[in-house]
Amino acid sequence: MSRIAKPPRAWQRMLSGRRLDLLDPSPLDVEIEDIAHGLARVARWNGQTTGPHIFSVAQHSLLVEHIAASLDIGIGPRGALFALLHDAPEYVVGDMISPFKAVIGDSYKQVEHRILAAILLRFGLPAKPAAAMEKLVKKADRAAAFFEATALAGFELSEARTIFGQPELRPRGLESFLAPISSQEAEQRFLDRFRDVEKEC
């Protein structure tokens, strides 16, 4: 008599007690504290950065939001919130470096998109942002990668320009966003910024 195999577990339990299903994520299972906690402990560049601490995705998210606001002063609180949350799915799936994404293909994108849609809906944003907003945040994301690469990850300027492109501006106060900090501080800064922006939405 053959036994029916149980389907593999596709949910992750969060410290809040929520269980987020990666195949069918619900906005009701998304908590900002879980996101902040996870992103503050996920290393950018696979941890290959200088400094006494990892440079976390939480810090990267703060940097991207700062750059996006510098690129477009009319971004508004909802745009700032989207910029802050643009990599939020990585609190569940981690931060896969671009070379590894190139190896495995695009299958991971479907999972990320489902989780991001649930996160955006949870915080009152459209599941699919406007094309102009997506373009702005993508531009800020690439600029952030350039600044991180040259300041923290050992890239020469010429190499970073070839891979990421030369950012059109260098925002004021950039250095404070690029200084690696402890996971506890990164978590708190992310939460503080999220709450400030959410109040304005």
C-alpha positions in Angstrom: 0.0 0.0 0.0 1.6 3.2 -1.2 1.7 6.2 1.0 0.8 9.7 -0.4 3.7 12.0 0.1 3.0 15.2 2.0 3.6 18.3 0.1 6.7 20.2 1.2 6.3 23.0 3.7 6.1 26.3 1.9 5.6 28.7 4.8 8.0 30.3 7.2 7.2 31.1 10.8 8.1 34.6 11.9 9.0 35.8 15.3 5.6 37.5 15.5 4.0 34.1 15.2 2.8 34.8 11.7 3.2 32.0 9.1 3.9 33.4 5.6 3.0 31.0 2.8 5.5 31.6 0.0 3.2 30.1 -2.6 0.1 32.1 -1.6 1.3 34.9 0.7 -1.5 36.8 2.5 -1.2 40.5 3.5 -2.8 39.5 6.8 0.4 37.5 7.6 2.8 40.5 7.0 4.1 42.5 9.9 6.5 45.4 9.6 8.4 44.2 12.7 9.2 40.9 11.0 10.3 42.7 7.8 12.6 45.0 9.7 14.0 42.2 11.8 14.7 40.0 8.8 16.1 42.7 6.5 18.5 43.9 9.2 20.1 40.5 9.3 20.3 39.8 5.6 23.7 40.9 4.2 24.1 42.7 0.9 26.9 41.5 -1.4 26.9 38.1 0.4 28.7 39.8 3.2 31.7 40.7 1.1 31.9 44.2 2.4 34.2 46.2 4.6 33.4 47.4 8.1 32.8 46.0 11.5 29.2 44.9 10.6 27.4 43.5 7.5 25.8 46.1 5.2 22.2 44.9 5.5 19.3 45.0 3.2 17.6 47.2 5.8 20.4 49.8 5.3 20.2 49.4 1.6 16.5 50.1 1.6 17.0 53.3 3.6 19.7 54.3 1.1 17.4 53.6 -1.9 14.6 55.7 -0.4 17.1 58.5 0.3 18.3 58.5 -3.3 14.8 58.2 -4.8 13.7 61.3 -2.8 16.9 63.1 -4.1 16.1 62.2 -7.7 12.5 63.3 -7.4 11.6 65.7 -4.6 7.9 65.1 -5.5 8.0 61.4 -4.7 5.5 61.8 -1.9 5.1 59.6 1.1 3.5 56.7 -0.8 6.4 56.7 -3.2 8.9 56.9 -0.3 7.1 53.9 1.3 7.4 51.9 -1.9 11.1 52.7 -2.2 11.6 51.6 1.5 9.7 48.3 0.8 11.1 47.6 -2.6 13.3 44.7 -1.4 11.1 43.7 1.5 10.5 40.1 0.2 14.1 39.4 1.0 13.1 39.2 4.7 11.8 35.8 3.6 13.8 34.7 0.6 17.2 36.4 1.4 19.2 38.6 -1.0 20.4 36.6 -3.9 23.3 38.3 -5.7 22.9 39.1 -9.4 25.4 36.5 -10.6 23.5 33.7 -8.9 20.2 35.0 -10.3 21.8 34.8 -13.7 22.6 31.1 -13.0 19.2 30.0 -11.8 17.1 32.0 -14.3 13.8 33.9 -13.6 11.8 31.4 -11.6 12.6 33.1 -8.3 11.0 36.3 -9.6 7.5 34.9 -9.4 7.9 34.1 -5.7 9.4 37.6 -5.0 6.6 39.3 -6.9 3.9 37.4 -5.0 5.4 38.3 -1.7 6.0 41.9 -2.6 2.4 42.3 -3.8 1.2 41.0 -0.4 3.5 43.4 1.5 2.4 46.4 -0.6 -1.3 45.6 -0.1 -0.7 45.2 3.7 0.5 48.7 3.9 -2.1 50.3 1.6 -0.1 50.5 -1.6 -1.2 49.0 -5.0 0.1 45.5 -5.6 1.5 46.7 -8.9 3.1 50.2 -8.5 2.8 52.7 -11.4 5.4 52.2 -14.1 7.0 55.7 -13.4 7.4 54.9 -9.7 8.9 51.5 -10.5 11.4 53.2 -12.9 12.4 55.8 -10.4 13.0 53.2 -7.6 14.9 51.0 -10.0 17.1 53.9 -10.9 17.7 54.7 -7.2 18.4 51.0 -6.6 21.1 50.9 -9.3 22.7 54.1 -7.9 22.7 52.6 -4.5 24.4 49.5 -5.8 27.1 51.7 -7.4 27.8 53.6 -4.2 27.8 50.4 -2.1 30.1 48.7 -4.6 32.7 51.4 -4.6 32.5 52.4 -0.9 32.1 48.9 0.6 32.5 46.0 -1.8 35.9 46.7 -3.3 34.9 47.7 -6.9 37.0 50.1 -8.9 35.1 53.2 -10.2 35.5 52.1 -13.8 34.2 48.6 -13.1 31.2 49.9 -11.1 30.4 52.4 -14.0 30.4 49.5 -16.5 28.2 47.2 -14.4 25.8 49.7 -12.7 26.2 52.9 -14.6 27.3 56.3 -13.3 24.6 57.8 -11.0 23.4 61.2 -12.2 23.8 62.7 -8.7 25.5 62.1 -5.4 22.9 62.9 -2.7 23.8 64.9 0.4 24.5 62.9 3.5 25.3 59.7 1.5 28.2 58.7 3.7 25.9 58.3 6.8 23.8 55.8 4.8 26.8 53.8 3.8 28.4 53.3 7.2 27.7 49.7 8.2 25.9 49.5 11.5 24.7 46.7 13.9 21.7 44.7 13.0 19.9 46.1 16.0 20.5 49.7 14.9 19.6 48.9 11.3 16.3 47.3 12.4 15.4 50.3 14.6 16.3 52.9 11.9 14.2 51.0 9.3 11.3 50.8 11.7 11.6 54.5 12.6 11.7 55.6 9.0 8.8 53.4 8.1 6.7 54.8 10.9 7.5 58.4 9.9 6.6 57.8 6.3 3.5 55.8 7.1 2.1 58.7 9.2 2.2 60.9 6.1 0.4 58.5 3.8 
